Amino acid sequence: MTSYSVHPLPGIPQVHPGDDLGGLLTEALASAQLGPQDQDILVVCQKVVSKAEGRVVKLSTVTPSPFARQLAAMTTDKDPRAIEVILSETTRIVRMDRGHLIVETGLGWVCANAGVDESNSLDDDTLILLPKDPDASASRLAETVRQRTQREVAVIITDTFGRPWREGLVDFALGVAGMEPLLDLRGERDWSGRELHHTVNAQADALAAAAGLVMRKGEGIPAALIRGYPYQHGEGGGIKLLRAREFDLFR
């Protein structure tokens, strides 16, 4: 039987471009007397990663295109400059309807507004973008923790997405380092002894959702530590959680 614990990491200050996020996280772990220990999983929200990496845009620097102005008038009540930023992060518009703009990003994530966010930004004029390469960001954080604590931890970078056919938002894994994001149970047997042929669990997403319960936006807790979950060490790769187009019935 598997049991694990999820610990919020309070005390992390407001993050700005250029800040040493790995250092802030290791300090928070020490302050919370959480170690870390080998085999821990450090879960970090995308927003502080993006801020530290300078993935922010000032609306005052953006000139909206005619197409952005048209979309702003047709689909949402958003500032057309924000629409222009969203379009700059978009490779394909999936759906425009009822005030929503659902797009596919360069890495293949399908989400609202290309993940561009205004909440908890540095000021009212600032938008926060997704990290350019969340897997590389996760790897850098894992290496920083290893260098400063001599402990091997996995890192999951998360964001909050909506889900087709389901109400409510859930935290998903964008970047993963140090662990396999998928738990492949094919070839094993269920309780009745029947061999499993299709069961591949998105364990990184499940862990992201578990950590999200203690990382509420209004409480200023952008990270959590998961301890006790047995995972297979690996290179990681949140990109592995994206379904290939040829197997996707909805694209």
SULHUSUL-V216951 format. One record per pair of residues at least 24 apart in sequence whose C-alpha atoms are under 8 Angstrom apart, sorted by the first residue. I is the first residue (numbers start at 1). J is the second residue. If there is no record, write none. Layout:
[[I;J] [I;J]]
//
This chain:
[[2;229] [2;230] [3;228] [3;229] [4;226] [4;227] [4;228] [4;229] [5;226] [5;227] [5;228] [6;210] [6;211] [6;214] [6;224] [6;225] [6;226] [6;227] [7;211] [7;214] [7;224] [7;225] [7;226] [8;211] [8;214] [8;215] [8;221] [8;223] [8;224] [8;225] [9;221] [9;222] [9;223] [9;224] [9;225] [10;220] [10;221] [10;222] [10;223] [11;221] [12;220] [12;221] [12;222] [15;48] [15;51] [15;52] [16;51] [16;52] [16;54] [16;122] [17;51] [17;52] [17;53] [17;54] [17;55] [18;51] [18;52] [18;53] [18;54] [19;52] [20;52] [21;48] [21;49] [21;52] [21;141] [22;141] [22;144] [22;145] [23;144] [23;145] [25;223] [26;145] [26;148] [26;149] [36;149] [36;151] [36;153] [37;151] [37;152] [37;153] [38;151] [38;152] [38;153] [39;152] [39;153] [39;154] [39;227] [39;228] [39;229] [39;230] [39;231] [40;152] [40;153] [40;154] [40;225] [40;226] [40;227] [40;228] [40;229] [41;153] [41;154] [41;155] [41;156] [41;225] [41;226] [41;227] [42;153] [42;154] [42;155] [42;156] [42;223] [42;224] [42;225] [42;226] [43;155] [43;156] [43;157] [43;158] [43;208] [43;211] [43;223] [43;224] [43;225] [43;226] [44;155] [44;156] [44;157] [44;158] [44;222] [44;223] [44;224] [45;157] [45;158] [45;159] [45;222] [45;223] [46;130] [46;131] [46;157] [46;158] [46;159] [46;174] [47;128] [47;130] [47;159] [47;222] [48;222] [49;131] [49;137] [50;128] [50;129] [50;130] [50;131] [51;128] [53;131] [55;128] [55;129] [55;130] [55;131] [55;132] [56;126] [56;127] [56;128] [56;129] [57;85] [57;126] [57;127] [57;128] [57;129] [58;125] [58;126] [58;127] [59;125] [59;126] [59;127] [60;125] [75;99] [75;100] [75;101] [76;100] [76;101] [82;127] [83;113] [85;116] [86;113] [86;114] [86;116] [87;114] [89;114] [90;114] [107;239] [108;242] [109;242] [111;161] [111;162] [112;161] [112;162] [120;217] [133;175] [134;174] [134;175] [134;176] [134;238] [135;174] [135;175] [135;176] [135;177] [135;236] [135;237] [135;238] [135;239] [136;175] [137;175] [138;175] [138;176] [138;177] [139;176] [139;177] [139;178] [142;177] [142;178] [153;178] [154;178] [154;179] [155;179] [156;204] [156;208] [157;208] [158;208] [170;209] [170;212] [171;205] [171;208] [171;209] [171;212] [172;204] [172;205] [172;206] [172;208] [172;209] [173;204] [173;205] [173;208] [173;238] [174;238] [174;239] [175;237] [175;238] [175;239] [176;204] [176;236] [176;237] [176;238] [177;234] [177;235] [177;236] [177;237] [178;233] [178;234] [178;235] [178;236] [179;231] [179;232] [179;233] [179;234] [179;235] [179;236] [180;204] [180;231] [180;232] [180;233] [180;234] [180;235] [180;236] [180;237] [181;205] [181;236] [181;237] [181;238] [181;240] [181;241] [182;240] [182;241] [202;241] [204;238]]
//
